[in-house]
Amino acid sequence: MLPVPRPWFEQSVATLNALAQDTYVDGAQVLLPGGRPVPDVRLAEGTHLKSGAVYEAHGEDLAAPQERMVVKEWDGASRIRVQQHLKHEEMSVFVEAALRSAAKPEDVEVRVETSGRSTSARLMRTSSRAHLRLDTWWRAVSCESASTVPLEMSVEHRLGRAAVRVAPHRTGGSWELRCTLSVHACLPLRPLVAIGIWFARRRIGRAFAEAVDQAAGRWNTAIPTALALRPDQLRAQVMAALQAKTEAGVFGSPDSSAPP
């Protein structure tokens, strides 16, 4: 996987933080620098970009917000933490993201929880966490010793748990990834489950390796375009994406095809 240079990442975070600080509100309408509104987004509670601020995004159904974002902490010098609630038909998704120090990013934490009311939605209920220690990551990339694993992820489901630990390999350009799977089962079924996993271990391993390779391929395709962006181009692209209505949702990821 192609690496992300530390200076580029830190400059990009600073650019996005500055853009957020340049936005303002007129009544409940959220406005970009220059006065252009962000479509369908309003400040529902609190003070803009202060702890306790609540933003709501409405789609075609104006009766209830489909997306809701809550600012829990916003201090670029120390910590930024936001929560996002999304509703889609019978499924709800809760996301919490935290960044320690926008001026010099140190670590990123993400928590995702899915829930729903229908039987199928309840079966898909999961709780996921990821913790990326940026300073440790770049030390490992530079072949310096690291006392902790740079990236840890986990996914909890009623049927089991998956834990992943990722670190750059010292040879450069490759990663070392370890995945541990555990299955939740009542005591009489545990031996049968263990035997089933043992026989299926190669198939599971191949499927996991293919998924990792596909993710790496998508990363290697997208990252050169991102690294080529200057700070002013990144700012302009994000502003254009915020003004556009996309199927991904107002608070979703920016459209990479937006013009700089």
C-alpha positions in Angstrom: 0.0 0.0 0.0 1.2 3.5 -0.9 2.2 5.5 2.2 0.8 8.9 3.2 3.5 11.4 3.9 3.2 12.9 7.4 3.6 16.5 6.2 0.9 16.1 3.6 -1.5 14.6 6.2 -0.9 17.2 8.8 -1.3 20.0 6.2 -4.5 18.5 5.0 -5.9 18.3 8.5 -5.0 21.9 9.2 -6.6 22.9 5.9 -9.9 21.2 6.7 -9.9 22.5 10.3 -9.3 26.1 9.0 -12.2 25.6 6.5 -14.5 24.5 9.3 -13.5 27.5 11.4 -14.3 29.8 8.4 -17.9 28.6 8.2 -20.6 30.5 10.1 -24.3 30.5 10.6 -27.1 33.0 9.8 -30.0 32.1 12.0 -30.0 28.3 11.6 -28.5 28.2 8.1 -24.9 27.0 7.8 -22.9 29.1 5.4 -19.6 28.5 3.7 -16.9 31.2 3.3 -18.4 33.6 0.8 -22.0 33.2 2.0 -23.0 30.1 0.0 -25.3 27.8 2.1 -24.7 24.1 2.8 -27.9 22.5 1.3 -30.4 21.0 3.8 -28.2 21.5 6.8 -29.2 23.6 9.8 -27.9 24.3 13.3 -30.6 22.9 15.5 -29.1 23.5 18.9 -26.2 25.3 20.6 -23.4 27.5 19.2 -21.7 26.8 15.9 -18.6 24.6 16.3 -18.9 24.6 20.1 -19.4 21.7 22.5 -23.1 20.9 22.4 -23.8 22.1 18.9 -26.3 19.9 17.0 -26.7 19.9 13.2 -29.5 18.3 11.4 -29.8 17.3 7.7 -33.1 16.7 6.0 -33.7 14.7 2.9 -37.0 14.5 1.0 -38.8 13.7 4.3 -38.9 17.0 6.2 -40.8 15.5 9.1 -37.7 14.1 10.8 -34.0 14.6 10.4 -32.3 11.8 8.6 -28.8 12.7 9.8 -27.8 14.4 13.0 -24.3 15.5 14.0 -23.4 16.5 17.6 -20.2 18.3 18.5 -18.9 16.9 21.7 -15.5 18.7 21.7 -14.0 21.2 19.2 -10.6 22.5 20.1 -8.1 22.3 17.3 -5.2 22.6 19.7 -6.2 19.6 21.8 -9.1 17.5 20.6 -12.0 17.3 18.2 -14.8 14.8 18.8 -18.1 14.6 16.9 -21.0 12.1 16.9 -23.2 11.3 13.9 -26.6 9.6 13.9 -27.9 8.3 10.5 -31.3 6.8 9.9 -32.1 4.7 6.8 -35.4 2.9 6.6 -35.2 0.4 9.5 -31.5 0.7 10.1 -29.7 3.2 12.3 -26.0 4.0 12.4 -24.1 5.8 15.2 -20.6 7.0 14.4 -18.2 8.8 16.8 -14.9 10.1 15.6 -12.2 11.8 17.6 -8.9 13.5 16.6 -6.3 14.5 19.1 -4.8 17.8 18.1 -5.6 19.1 14.7 -2.5 21.3 14.7 -0.3 18.1 15.0 -2.5 15.0 14.8 -1.5 12.3 17.3 -4.2 9.7 17.1 -7.6 9.0 15.6 -10.4 7.0 17.2 -13.6 5.8 15.5 -16.5 3.9 16.9 -19.4 2.7 14.8 -22.6 1.0 16.0 -25.5 -0.3 13.9 -29.0 -1.2 15.1 -32.5 -1.7 13.9 -36.0 -2.7 14.7 -36.7 -5.5 12.2 -35.4 -9.0 12.8 -32.9 -8.8 9.9 -31.6 -5.5 11.2 -31.2 -6.9 14.7 -29.2 -9.8 13.3 -26.9 -7.3 11.6 -26.3 -5.3 14.8 -22.5 -4.7 15.2 -20.2 -2.5 17.3 -16.9 -1.6 15.7 -13.9 0.3 17.0 -10.6 1.5 15.4 -7.7 3.3 17.0 -4.8 4.7 14.9 -1.8 6.0 16.7 -0.3 8.3 14.1 3.0 9.1 15.8 3.7 5.4 16.3 2.6 4.7 12.8 5.0 7.1 11.2 7.8 6.0 13.5 7.2 2.4 12.3 7.1 3.5 8.6 10.5 5.2 9.2 11.9 1.9 10.6 12.1 3.3 14.1 11.2 1.1 17.1 7.6 1.3 18.3 6.4 0.0 21.7 2.8 -0.3 20.6 0.8 -1.5 17.6 -0.1 1.6 15.4 -3.5 0.4 14.3 -6.0 -1.7 16.2 -9.6 -2.5 15.0 -12.4 -4.7 16.4 -15.9 -5.7 15.3 -18.3 -7.2 17.8 -21.4 -9.2 16.8 -23.8 -11.4 18.7 -22.2 -14.4 17.0 -18.6 -13.5 17.5 -15.7 -11.0 17.5 -12.9 -10.1 15.2 -9.8 -8.2 16.3 -7.3 -6.9 13.8 -3.8 -5.4 14.5 -1.9 -3.7 11.7 1.6 -2.4 11.5 3.9 -1.3 8.6 6.6 -3.9 7.8 10.1 -2.7 8.2 11.1 -3.8 4.7 8.9 -0.9 3.4 5.8 -1.0 1.2 4.2 -3.9 3.0 2.1 -4.3 6.1 1.9 -6.9 8.8 -1.7 -7.8 9.7 -3.0 -10.2 12.3 -6.6 -11.1 12.7 -8.1 -13.0 15.6 -11.6 -14.5 15.3 -13.7 -15.7 18.3 -17.2 -17.2 18.2 -19.9 -16.8 20.8 -21.8 -20.0 21.3 -23.5 -21.8 24.2 -21.3 -24.3 26.0 -22.6 -27.5 24.3 -22.0 -26.1 20.8 -18.5 -24.7 21.4 -16.6 -27.9 20.4 -18.7 -28.2 17.2 -18.0 -24.5 16.3 -14.3 -25.0 17.0 -14.2 -28.0 14.6 -16.1 -26.1 12.0 -13.7 -23.2 12.1 -10.7 -25.5 11.9 -12.0 -27.1 8.7 -12.9 -23.7 7.2 -9.8 -21.9 8.3 -8.2 -21.9 4.8 -11.3 -20.7 3.1 -11.7 -18.0 5.7 -8.1 -17.0 5.3 -8.3 -16.8 1.5 -11.5 -14.7 1.7 -9.9 -12.3 4.2 -6.7 -12.0 2.1 -8.8 -11.2 -1.0 -10.7 -8.5 0.9 -7.4 -7.0 2.1 -5.9 -7.1 -1.4 -9.0 -5.4 -2.8 -8.9 -2.7 -0.2 -5.2 -2.1 -0.9 -5.9 -1.9 -4.6 -8.7 0.8 -4.0 -6.3 2.7 -1.7 -3.4 2.6 -4.2 -5.8 3.9 -6.9 -7.2 6.8 -4.9 -4.2 8.0 -2.9 -2.1 9.4 -5.8 -4.9 11.8 -6.8 -5.3 12.9 -3.2 -1.6 13.5 -2.7 -1.5 15.6 -5.8 -3.9 18.1 -4.3 -2.5 21.4 -3.0 -4.1 22.8 0.2 -6.1 25.4 -1.8 -7.3 22.6 -4.2 -8.3 20.4 -1.3 -10.2 23.3 0.3 -12.0 24.1 -3.0 -13.0 20.5 -3.6 -14.4 20.0 -0.1 -16.4 23.3 -0.5 -17.8 22.1 -3.8 -18.8 18.8 -2.3 -20.5 20.4 0.7 -22.7 22.4 -1.7 -23.7 19.4 -3.7 -26.6 17.1 -2.8 -25.3 13.5 -3.0 -26.9 10.2 -2.4 -24.3 9.5 0.2 -25.9 12.1 2.5 -25.0 15.6 3.4 -22.6 14.6 6.1 -21.1 11.8 4.0 -17.8 11.6 2.3 -17.0 14.4 -0.3 -17.5 13.5 -3.9 -14.0 12.9 -5.3 -15.1 14.0 -8.7 -16.0 17.5 -7.6 -14.0 20.1 -9.5 -11.1 21.8 -7.7 
